[in-house]
Amino acid sequence: MAKQSSSVSSSQQSRLLQTKPDKLKVGMYVDLNCSWFKHPFASKTFKITSENELAIIHGLDLTSVLVDPALSDSEGAEQVTADDSDRVKGDTVTPSNESAQAQSSSDSATPHEAITRYKESLQQADAVYKQTLPQSSTALNDIRKGSEAGLTTAKEMINSLTDLVLDDATSSAMGSLLNAQDLDDISVLHAMNVAVLSMLVGRQFDLSHEQTKMLGIAGLLHDIGEQMLPPHLHNGGGSMTAENRKAFQQHVDFGLSKLAQFPGLPDTVTNIIRQHHERIDGSGYPAQLKGNQLSLLSRILMAVDEYESLINAPDIRQNLSPTEALSKLYLTGKSTFSEEVVVALIQTLSVYPPGTVVELTDKSIGLVISINLHARMHPLVIMYDPTVDQENPNIANLSHDTNRSIARSITRNELSHEVSDYLNLTRWTGYFINSSMEALQEQQAA
């Protein structure tokens, strides 16, 4: 793991004071001296500007914080005295060139408010999403066994996710939770990703709450028939013979037969599932339907299912990056997938979806972690900076940065091991808020 530079001058160390949180005042410049995941602020170093920020700090249950008198208001600095604080000595301070650069361009590009709001949205979305992940596994297993309880659970969890997807405050956050590595069962992870992303794309078509919910349930259940196939045919992985390909295609009919056991499942859902492997040009299966014979909801699900399969292929060596997958769908999929749906998918994820490594116009490198519904070309980006601890990375908010923007996406084979390790590509998409939630839970349990 890359660590933050320890080259902090003795004068910088000597001016940092360690004090208890209840001694803090508005106007003090603080270093919370803890992981970025353990607090809701945009940075762990900042000047306290309100009583509300004080209350949040008090709620973090930190044993101590660091105060930099040189960067504090004069009144605030005077309130930190030798009587109630200790001068930080030697290596006891977490090296903080971040403090010395408090007003740097990086800070100005990541306003507390925008990132804090995003993290709060992620926490809200993640609380529901993490609850639904184990529920989805249980629900799908119950449905495979013919249990009505499984369908009831599926409907309830999709209803909760629908509320998040249709809420402007949390819908952007949902896209950053896709690909969360919380499940060992890749089929369940695929089902959840397809369900959530289909509902997000449905927003572009102003679907009603009920339509969005139907799309989500269909996304969750669309491959239920695959588990009835021989193991070597699961996920349609690897190169298939014509015979195996024909056998694999039976999973649609197998799934529909299984779902026919549940009279409470709406026809809208089964129709979407019936059509999710059809294609606009009639090249799909099982009925070779085409064009207007396919419902809008089916066209959404088929495109999202293909996108998710491209970025999470059965053979990991064949995985495409999010940007590569969107490009392939747009350039080569116009004849097989609805162009308006593919465009809606791109609009939902942006040209630079979460998980995309990008180069900015100043040649810096970062990892996209958010969808900005209001400015899709200006997301939040984790910046590669080997002088900064990767547990507390600099986050650039490009919607507030007038000096730089995304120049291009970078393929992962272009990255050095140092950059790849720092950005920790398998971790951040979907995981970075999980760490935050775990930290909050640890604090609550302490």
Protein Blocks (a to p, Z undefined) as FASTA:
>chain_A
ZZddfbdcfklmmmpccddfklpcehiacdehiafklpcbfbfbdcdfbfklmmmmmmno
pabdcddfklpcfklmmmpcfklcccdehjlbccdfklmmmmgmklmmmcfklmmmmmmm
mmmmmmmmmmmmmmmmmmmmmmmnopaklmmmmmmmmmmmmmmmmpmklmmmmmmmgoia
fbfblmlmmmmmmmmmmmmmmmmnopafklmmmmmmmmmmmmmmmmmpcfklgghiajdd
fklmmmmmmmmmmmmmmmmmmmkbcfklmmmmmmmmgcfkopacfklpahjlpcfklmmm
mmmmmmmmmmmcfblmlpccfklmmmmmmmmmmmmpcfklmmmmmmmnombdghiacddf
kopacddfbdcfklmmlccdddddfkbcfklccdddfklmckbccfbdcdfklpcfklmm
mnommlmnoplmmmmmmmmmmmmmZZ
